[in-house]
Structures are given as C-alpha cells and as structure tokens.
Amino acid sequence: MRRLVVPVVLALVVIFGGVAGSARAQQTIKTERGEHPRIARAIRGLEDAIQYLEAAPHDFGGHKAAALQSSRQAVRDLRAALAFRAQQDNKK
C-alpha cells in the first residue's frame, strides 16, 4: 500500500502544480493583453481577416493562400510575444 501512495501523491502534486502554474500563466497573458492593447487588437483583426479570407469565394488574384499563411504566422508570433512577456513577468 505504501508503495502506491507515494507515486499517487507525487502525480497529484505534479498535476495540480501544473494546473496552478497554467492558470497563473493564463492570467499573466491576459494582463499582457491589457498592457499591450495594440497587439491584442492586431491579433483580433488578423483572426477576423483570416475568417473572411477563408470564407471568400475568390482567391484574390492568387494571393489568398499566401495571405492566409502569413496572417496565421503573424497571429502565432504575436501570441508568442505576449507569452514571452508573461513568462518574464512570472520570473519577477
């Protein structure tokens, strides 16, 4: 019985510690969005443009695929920038 208790307790600590850390990181990312509203607006604008392009019946002179790819990459990069700032804030 004792052999089973230690691994279970360790697993619970890891799981709940990860959840708490994840919640803290999410809160900090939300804080970063508040501190960098232009980046947050840019992400929303790009996501809106992506949805529009995906639903569009035409290919915008062959530029649709490249625009979608670039826009998705820009969203990933902007989110990574906010996550980096959040990580830096967590270190303080």
C-alpha positions as CSV (number, residue, x, y, z in Angstrom):
1,M,0.0,0.0,0.0
2,R,2.8,2.5,0.9
3,R,4.4,1.8,-2.5
4,L,1.3,3.0,-4.2
5,V,0.7,6.1,-2.0
6,V,4.0,7.9,-2.8
7,P,3.6,7.7,-6.7
8,V,0.0,8.8,-6.4
9,V,0.8,11.8,-4.2
10,L,3.6,12.8,-6.5
11,A,1.4,12.6,-9.5
12,L,-1.3,14.7,-7.8
13,V,1.4,17.3,-6.9
14,V,2.6,17.5,-10.5
15,I,-0.9,17.7,-11.9
16,F,-2.2,20.3,-9.5
17,G,1.0,22.3,-9.6
18,G,0.8,22.3,-13.4
19,V,-2.8,23.4,-13.3
20,A,-2.0,26.2,-10.9
21,G,1.1,27.3,-13.0
22,S,-1.0,27.2,-16.1
23,A,-3.7,29.3,-14.6
24,R,-1.1,31.8,-13.4
25,A,0.4,31.9,-16.9
26,Q,-3.0,32.4,-18.4
27,Q,-3.8,35.3,-16.0
28,T,-0.4,36.9,-16.8
29,I,-1.1,36.6,-20.6
30,K,-4.4,38.3,-20.0
31,T,-2.6,41.0,-18.1
32,E,-0.1,41.4,-21.0
33,R,-3.0,41.8,-23.4
34,G,-4.3,44.6,-21.2
35,E,-0.8,46.2,-21.1
36,H,-0.4,45.8,-24.9
37,P,-3.8,46.6,-26.3
38,R,-2.5,47.3,-29.8
39,I,-1.1,43.7,-30.0
40,A,-4.3,42.3,-28.7
41,R,-6.3,44.3,-31.3
42,A,-3.9,43.2,-34.1
43,I,-4.5,39.5,-33.1
44,R,-8.3,40.0,-33.2
45,G,-8.0,41.9,-36.6
46,L,-5.9,39.2,-38.1
47,E,-8.2,36.5,-36.9
48,D,-11.1,38.4,-38.4
49,A,-9.3,38.7,-41.7
50,I,-8.4,35.0,-41.7
51,Q,-12.1,34.1,-41.2
52,Y,-13.0,36.5,-44.0
53,L,-10.4,35.1,-46.4
54,E,-11.3,31.5,-45.6
55,A,-15.0,32.2,-46.4
56,A,-14.3,34.3,-49.6
57,P,-15.3,32.6,-52.8
58,H,-12.4,34.0,-54.8
59,D,-8.6,33.8,-54.4
60,F,-7.8,37.5,-54.6
61,G,-5.7,37.1,-57.7
62,G,-3.8,34.2,-56.4
63,H,-2.8,35.9,-53.1
64,K,-5.3,34.2,-50.8
65,A,-3.2,31.3,-49.8
66,A,-0.1,33.4,-49.1
67,A,-2.1,35.9,-47.2
68,L,-3.7,33.2,-45.0
69,Q,-0.3,31.6,-44.3
70,S,1.3,35.0,-43.4
71,S,-1.7,36.0,-41.3
72,R,-1.7,32.8,-39.3
73,Q,2.1,33.1,-38.7
74,A,1.6,36.7,-37.6
75,V,-1.0,35.6,-35.0
76,R,1.3,32.8,-33.7
77,D,4.2,35.3,-33.5
78,L,2.1,37.9,-31.7
79,R,0.8,35.4,-29.2
80,A,4.4,34.1,-28.7
81,A,5.4,37.7,-28.0
82,L,2.7,38.1,-25.3
83,A,3.6,34.7,-23.8
84,F,7.2,35.7,-23.6
85,R,6.3,38.9,-21.7
86,A,4.1,36.9,-19.4
87,Q,6.9,34.5,-18.7
88,Q,9.2,37.4,-17.9
89,D,6.7,38.8,-15.6
90,N,6.3,35.5,-13.8
91,K,10.0,35.5,-13.1
92,K,9.8,38.7,-11.1
